[in-house]
Amino acid sequence: MAGRIEDYALIGDMQTAALVCRDGTVDWLCLPRFDSHAIFAGLLGTEEHGFWRLGPAHAADAKPPTAARRSYRGDSLILESEWDTPRGTVRVTDFMPPRDGAPQLIRIVEGVTGRVPMRSALRMRFSYGRVVPWVHKHEGRTVAVAGPDSVWFDTEAETYGKALTTYADFTVAPGDRIAFTISWQPSHKQPPPLPEPEASLEATEDFWREWVEHCTYHGPYREAVVRSLITLKALTYAPTGGIVAAPTTSLPEDIGGVRNWDYRYTWLRDAAITLSSLLRTGYREEARAWREWLLRAVAGDPENLQIMYGIAGERELGEAELDWLPGYECSAPVRVGNGAAHQLQLDVYGEVTEALHLGHMTGLARNDYASLLQLKLIRYLEDHWQEPDEGIWEVRGPRRHFVHSKVMAWVAVDRTIKLIESGDADGPLERWKELRDDIHRDVCEKGYDKERNTFTQSYGSQELDASLLLIPQMGFLPPDDKRVIGTIEAIQRELSTPDGFILRYPTEGDREGVDGLPGDEGAFLACSFWMADDLAMIGRVDEARKLFEKLLALRNDLGLLAEEWDPRLERQVGNFPQAFSHVPLIDTALRLTASGAYGG
């Protein structure tokens, strides 16, 4: 059985990522890319679907011991785990070196005290646990081959095969260092070069140290901000600049339920807000790379903007169910691909335009095609902003006139007007000013409930939606507007958990809700950070700080957040780690630091 979601650590090479549990088991790894088939899919099934455990030896009928301590080495993505056993202490260092050739996962075992018996158990299963590869020796190296894939296993330890698993049993004493490496290579190519674990470790540490030095934030929440920035960097696909929402698929929003989605793609919304955080903390190169990815992804057809693309800009992300996987804690179905890719979500036009605007305002080198794209997006919105859509939360129920979607359409027009007024683009300025006013008037008349003094989820509805918290942050209305304050207070009353965290919108348990799905979900962490932002904006800074610090306390011991927090089970749920949680963490930290709203 897989560990709790928060029991996992992230390691990665900015092209793919692995999740390592507290007991030293790698339960998830896709090779060679984030969106490739998993060779370890135990996270979504059982050990029969692939895993790699490395830790102190234990009885066959006993649970593997968990590490007594673990941490990242400084500001890096190098994981160090230590076990205290009756026979001594041992350390395992896990990392994936930034790629220059074959992708590698390297694990170095180091004796600290005593003499500790250790075991490596490696069970590779290709195609999400469905395919048992042919495992054999080649010039002293172990290689697993199936179809187009081969994985090479290198170690100085003596290995043997048993029950379709490769084992190594060995003992480490103080000063001993034994390395284990797996490397992926297309099966038709020559073997990858022999790994150099110690040199790779040094190079990986140097990479992260130099990258973190560019961070311009030095406020009281620096540890949390830097860890979130490292996580976002790890979720970036280096060859293209695309940013995945998370490195996993089908980790449930509702344990045992059906709300299980594939997040290994680039959502324009997530990537746009990630760009905002990177620009505000000194990372212009990443922001420039994302802008170039965007221009390539939408080239040729900007009017039909998708809400998400593949990490290289692929448009077809067909959704399928893997019925041989039982799902994380029996949360089925397990899905790959994402059928929401072709939904209409008008808010994305605003997110993209806001990101381009921010890049322009913060000095990214001018790109004429970026300005042309922005103008084309507004021409599309001019004809389509009055249509219903699926909205920010990708509902699978009927389309509605979601208030947040209309607000973000207003943002798109507003930022484009500013671009024209700056002299960096030409367009029908007066006509678009009228369009901006029309959208604003429409939202305030149709999306606002005067009796309750709150904006609502959609035109004519009584439901609330946490995305309404973005109204003051986007500049649609000032923070001191009574309608903004009323909306914030209504969301606190109706969408808060007992701990003060925020739900996205009401769900209906076993009945189908507004999103077209049965089941409930946890508090959405991004929405809870938005609430902290809004509270600070309306002057309730102490309350904002307290909520923010409660949210920081939900991070696991390594500073990582999933998509949601389940207040009933008191655990993280949803895909992990989640960019859409770490970005607002950074933004709220910056806002609270600027306001001086922090303790000590």
Secondary structure in CASP SS format (residue, H / E / C, confidence):
PFRMAT SS
TARGET T0000
AUTHOR 0000-0000-0000
METHOD secondary structure of the structure
MODEL  1
M C 1.00
A C 1.00
G C 1.00
R C 1.00
I H 1.00
E H 1.00
D H 1.00
Y C 1.00
A E 1.00
L E 1.00
I E 1.00
G E 1.00
D C 1.00
M C 1.00
Q C 1.00
T C 1.00
A E 1.00
A E 1.00
L E 1.00
V E 1.00
C C 1.00
R C 1.00
D C 1.00
G C 1.00
T E 1.00
V E 1.00
D E 1.00
W E 1.00
L E 1.00
C E 1.00
L C 1.00
P C 1.00
R C 1.00
F C 1.00
D C 1.00
S C 1.00
H C 1.00
A E 1.00
I E 1.00
F E 1.00
A C 1.00
G H 1.00
L H 1.00
L H 1.00
G C 1.00
T C 1.00
E H 1.00
E H 1.00
H H 1.00
G C 1.00
F E 1.00
W E 1.00
R E 1.00
L E 1.00
G E 1.00
P E 1.00
A C 1.00
H C 1.00
A C 1.00
A C 1.00
D C 1.00
A C 1.00
K C 1.00
P C 1.00
P C 1.00
T C 1.00
A C 1.00
A C 1.00
R E 1.00
R E 1.00
S E 1.00
Y E 1.00
R C 1.00
G C 1.00
D C 1.00
S C 1.00
L C 1.00
I C 1.00
L E 1.00
E E 1.00
S E 1.00
E E 1.00
W E 1.00
D E 1.00
T E 1.00
P C 1.00
R C 1.00
G E 1.00
T E 1.00
V E 1.00
R E 1.00
V E 1.00
T E 1.00
D E 1.00
F E 1.00
M C 1.00
P C 1.00
P C 1.00
R C 1.00
D C 1.00
G C 1.00
A C 1.00
P C 1.00
Q E 1.00
L E 1.00
I E 1.00
R E 1.00
I E 1.00
V E 1.00
E E 1.00
G E 1.00
V E 1.00
T E 1.00
G E 1.00
R C 1.00
V E 1.00
P E 1.00
M E 1.00
R E 1.00
S E 1.00
A E 1.00
L E 1.00
R E 1.00
M C 1.00
R C 1.00
F H 1.00
S H 1.00
Y H 1.00
G H 1.00
R C 1.00
V E 1.00
V C 1.00
P C 1.00
W E 1.00
V E 1.00
H E 1.00
K E 1.00
H E 1.00
E C 1.00
G C 1.00
R E 1.00
T E 1.00
V E 1.00
A E 1.00
V E 1.00
A E 1.00
G C 1.00
P C 1.00
D E 1.00
S E 1.00
V E 1.00
W E 1.00
F E 1.00
D E 1.00
T E 1.00
E C 1.00
A C 1.00
E C 1.00
T E 1.00
Y E 1.00
G E 1.00
K E 1.00
A C 1.00
L C 1.00
T E 1.00
T E 1.00
Y E 1.00
A E 1.00
D E 1.00
F E 1.00
T E 1.00
V E 1.00
A C 1.00
P E 1.00
G C 1.00
D C 1.00
R E 1.00
I E 1.00
A E 1.00
F E 1.00
T E 1.00
I E 1.00
S E 1.00
W E 1.00
Q E 1.00
P E 1.00
S C 1.00
H C 1.00
K C 1.00
Q C 1.00
P C 1.00
P C 1.00
P C 1.00
L C 1.00
P C 1.00
E C 1.00
P H 1.00
E H 1.00
A H 1.00
S H 1.00
L H 1.00
E H 1.00
A H 1.00
T H 1.00
E H 1.00
D H 1.00
F H 1.00
W H 1.00
R H 1.00
E H 1.00
W H 1.00
V H 1.00
E C 1.00
H C 1.00
C C 1.00
T C 1.00
Y C 1.00
H C 1.00
G C 1.00
P C 1.00
Y C 1.00
R H 1.00
E H 1.00
A H 1.00
V H 1.00
V H 1.00
R H 1.00
S H 1.00
L H 1.00
I H 1.00
T H 1.00
L H 1.00
K H 1.00
A H 1.00
L C 1.00
T E 1.00
Y E 1.00
A C 1.00
P C 1.00
T C 1.00
G C 1.00
G E 1.00
I E 1.00
V C 1.00
A C 1.00
A C 1.00
P C 1.00
T C 1.00
T E 1.00
S C 1.00
L C 1.00
P C 1.00
E C 1.00
D C 1.00
I C 1.00
G C 1.00
G C 1.00
V C 1.00
R C 1.00
N C 1.00
W C 1.00
D E 1.00
Y C 1.00
R C 1.00
Y C 1.00
T E 1.00
W E 1.00
L H 1.00
R H 1.00
D H 1.00
A H 1.00
A H 1.00
I H 1.00
T H 1.00
L H 1.00
S H 1.00
S H 1.00
L H 1.00
L H 1.00
R H 1.00
T C 1.00
G C 1.00
Y C 1.00
R H 1.00
E H 1.00
E H 1.00
A H 1.00
R H 1.00
A H 1.00
W H 1.00
R H 1.00
E H 1.00
W H 1.00
L H 1.00
L H 1.00
R H 1.00
A H 1.00
V H 1.00
A C 1.00
G C 1.00
D C 1.00
P H 1.00
E H 1.00
N H 1.00
L C 1.00
Q C 1.00
I C 1.00
M E 1.00
Y E 1.00
G C 1.00
I C 1.00
A C 1.00
G C 1.00
E C 1.00
R C 1.00
E C 1.00
L C 1.00
G C 1.00
E C 1.00
A E 1.00
E E 1.00
L C 1.00
D C 1.00
W C 1.00
L C 1.00
P C 1.00
G C 1.00
Y H 1.00
E H 1.00
C H 1.00
S C 1.00
A C 1.00
P C 1.00
V C 1.00
R E 1.00
V E 1.00
G C 1.00
N C 1.00
G H 1.00
A H 1.00
A H 1.00
H H 1.00
Q C 1.00
L C 1.00
Q C 1.00
L C 1.00
D H 1.00
V H 1.00
Y H 1.00
G H 1.00
E H 1.00
V H 1.00
T H 1.00
E H 1.00
A H 1.00
L H 1.00
H H 1.00
L H 1.00
G H 1.00
H H 1.00
M H 1.00
T C 1.00
G C 1.00
L C 1.00
A C 1.00
R C 1.00
N C 1.00
D H 1.00
Y H 1.00
A H 1.00
S H 1.00
L H 1.00
L H 1.00
Q H 1.00
L H 1.00
K H 1.00
L H 1.00
I H 1.00
R H 1.00
Y H 1.00
L H 1.00
E H 1.00
D H 1.00
H H 1.00
W C 1.00
Q C 1.00
E C 1.00
P C 1.00
D E 1.00
E C 1.00
G C 1.00
I C 1.00
W C 1.00
E C 1.00
V C 1.00
R C 1.00
G C 1.00
P C 1.00
R C 1.00
R E 1.00
H C 1.00
F E 1.00
V H 1.00
H H 1.00
S H 1.00
K H 1.00
V H 1.00
M H 1.00
A H 1.00
W H 1.00
V H 1.00
A H 1.00
V H 1.00
D H 1.00
R H 1.00
T H 1.00
I H 1.00
K H 1.00
L H 1.00
I H 1.00
E H 1.00
S C 1.00
G C 1.00
D C 1.00
A C 1.00
D C 1.00
G C 1.00
P C 1.00
L H 1.00
E H 1.00
R H 1.00
W H 1.00
K H 1.00
E H 1.00
L H 1.00
R H 1.00
D H 1.00
D H 1.00
I H 1.00
H H 1.00
R H 1.00
D H 1.00
V H 1.00
C H 1.00
E H 1.00
K H 1.00
G C 1.00
Y E 1.00
D E 1.00
K C 1.00
E C 1.00
R C 1.00
N C 1.00
T E 1.00
F E 1.00
T C 1.00
Q C 1.00
S E 1.00
Y C 1.00
G C 1.00
S C 1.00
Q C 1.00
E C 1.00
L C 1.00
D C 1.00
A H 1.00
S H 1.00
L H 1.00
L H 1.00
L H 1.00
I H 1.00
P H 1.00
Q H 1.00
M C 1.00
G C 1.00
F C 1.00
L C 1.00
P C 1.00
P C 1.00
D C 1.00
D C 1.00
K H 1.00
R H 1.00
V H 1.00
I H 1.00
G H 1.00
T H 1.00
I H 1.00
E H 1.00
A H 1.00
I H 1.00
Q H 1.00
R H 1.00
E H 1.00
L C 1.00
S E 1.00
T C 1.00
P C 1.00
D C 1.00
G C 1.00
F C 1.00
I E 1.00
L C 1.00
R C 1.00
Y C 1.00
P C 1.00
T C 1.00
E C 1.00
G C 1.00
D C 1.00
R C 1.00
E C 1.00
G C 1.00
V C 1.00
D C 1.00
G C 1.00
L C 1.00
P C 1.00
G C 1.00
D C 1.00
E C 1.00
G C 1.00
A E 1.00
F E 1.00
L H 1.00
A H 1.00
C H 1.00
S H 1.00
F H 1.00
W H 1.00
M H 1.00
A H 1.00
D H 1.00
D H 1.00
L H 1.00
A H 1.00
M H 1.00
I C 1.00
G C 1.00
R C 1.00
V H 1.00
D H 1.00
E H 1.00
A H 1.00
R H 1.00
K H 1.00
L H 1.00
F H 1.00
E H 1.00
K H 1.00
L H 1.00
L H 1.00
A C 1.00
L C 1.00
R C 1.00
N C 1.00
D C 1.00
L C 1.00
G C 1.00
L C 1.00
L C 1.00
A C 1.00
E C 1.00
E E 1.00
W E 1.00
D E 1.00
P C 1.00
R C 1.00
L C 1.00
E C 1.00
R E 1.00
Q E 1.00
V E 1.00
G C 1.00
N C 1.00
F C 1.00
P C 1.00
Q C 1.00
A H 1.00
F H 1.00
S H 1.00
H H 1.00
V H 1.00
P H 1.00
L H 1.00
I H 1.00
D H 1.00
T H 1.00
A H 1.00
L H 1.00
R H 1.00
L H 1.00
T H 1.00
A H 1.00
S H 1.00
G C 1.00
A C 1.00
Y C 1.00
G C 1.00
G C 1.00
END
